[in-house]
Amino acid sequence: MILRFGITALIVGTLGFLYAAPHLMYGRENLATANLLFLLGLLGLVIGAIFHVLQSGFLTLFLRGFADIGQLFIRQSKALQEENERLRSDESLSAWKTSMFRHLRVYTSGCGAGLLLCSVVLMGMS
């Protein structure tokens, strides 16, 4: 996982630097470019943190409580309830969701870290 995080951060940081290279050569909007990359990096890290919290199960009881409250106001047919229960008990779907959240967390965090690193390098160059 750390290797994927590092490779993603390196690739995205390089792409961010390539995006900023024309601005560096012609000396225009250097600060605006660094600010944009910093903002996108923070956004990537926040999305990665959201995936981490969802994967950890910290909000599971809270979200299930809202689902239970929703069932009081919205009626579901018996077939829909059975299908929802079948999907909850499906192990392969649960494993796929866990794997997907883990990969999304690593890649979005890596992208965010790469863009933050690129923006810090750009600010250091100016």
C-alpha positions in Angstrom: 0.0 0.0 0.0 2.8 2.4 0.8 4.5 1.7 -2.5 1.2 2.5 -4.4 0.9 5.7 -2.3 4.4 6.7 -3.1 4.2 5.9 -6.8 0.9 7.7 -7.1 2.3 10.8 -5.3 5.3 10.8 -7.6 3.3 10.5 -10.8 0.8 13.1 -9.8 3.5 15.4 -8.6 5.3 15.1 -11.9 2.1 15.8 -13.8 1.5 18.8 -11.6 5.0 20.1 -12.3 4.5 19.6 -16.1 1.3 21.5 -15.8 3.1 24.4 -14.1 6.2 24.3 -16.4 4.9 26.8 -19.0 4.0 29.2 -16.3 7.5 28.9 -14.9 9.2 29.5 -18.2 7.2 32.5 -19.2 7.0 33.9 -15.6 3.3 34.4 -15.3 0.8 33.3 -12.8 3.3 31.3 -10.8 1.6 31.9 -7.5 -1.9 31.2 -8.9 -0.7 27.9 -10.3 0.9 26.9 -7.0 -2.3 27.9 -5.1 -4.4 25.8 -7.5 -2.2 22.7 -7.1 -2.2 23.2 -3.3 -6.1 23.4 -3.3 -6.4 20.3 -5.4 -3.9 18.5 -3.1 -6.0 19.4 0.0 -9.1 18.3 -1.8 -7.5 14.9 -2.6 -6.4 14.4 1.0 -9.9 15.3 2.3 -11.5 12.8 -0.1 -8.9 10.2 1.0 -9.8 10.9 4.7 -13.5 10.5 3.9 -12.8 7.1 2.4 -10.7 6.1 5.4 -13.5 7.0 7.8 -16.0 5.1 5.8 -13.8 2.1 5.6 -13.0 2.1 9.3 -16.7 1.7 10.1 -16.7 4.7 12.5 -20.0 6.0 11.1 -21.7 2.7 10.5 -24.1 2.9 13.5 -24.9 6.5 12.7 -25.7 5.7 9.1 -27.8 2.6 10.0 -29.7 4.8 12.5 -30.7 7.2 9.7 -31.7 4.2 7.5 -33.9 2.9 10.3 -35.5 6.3 10.7 -36.1 6.4 7.0 -37.9 3.1 7.1 -40.4 4.6 9.4 -41.4 7.2 6.9 -40.9 5.3 3.6 -42.6 2.0 3.1 -40.7 -0.8 1.3 -42.2 -3.8 -0.3 -41.4 -7.2 1.1 -39.4 -8.1 -2.0 -37.2 -5.0 -1.7 -36.6 -5.7 2.0 -35.5 -9.3 1.1 -33.2 -8.0 -1.6 -31.6 -5.5 0.7 -31.0 -8.2 3.3 -29.5 -10.5 0.6 -27.1 -7.7 -0.5 -26.1 -7.0 3.1 -25.2 -10.6 3.7 -23.3 -11.1 0.4 -19.7 -11.6 1.3 -18.2 -11.2 -2.2 -19.9 -7.8 -2.5 -18.6 -6.7 1.0 -15.1 -7.8 0.0 -15.3 -5.9 -3.2 -16.5 -2.7 -1.4 -13.7 -3.0 1.1 -11.1 -3.5 -1.6 -12.5 -0.6 -3.6 -12.5 1.8 -0.6 -8.9 0.8 0.3 -7.7 1.4 -3.3 -9.6 4.7 -3.6 -8.2 5.8 -0.2 -4.6 5.1 -1.2 -4.9 6.7 -4.7 -6.7 9.8 -3.6 -4.3 10.3 -0.7 -1.4 9.8 -3.0 -2.7 12.3 -5.5 -3.3 14.8 -2.8 0.2 14.4 -1.3 1.8 14.6 -4.8 0.0 17.8 -5.6 0.8 19.3 -2.2 4.5 18.4 -2.7 4.4 19.9 -6.2 2.9 23.2 -4.9 5.5 23.4 -2.2 8.3 22.9 -4.7 6.8 25.6 -7.0 6.5 28.0 -4.1 10.2 27.3 -3.3 11.2 28.0 -6.9 9.5 31.4 -7.0 
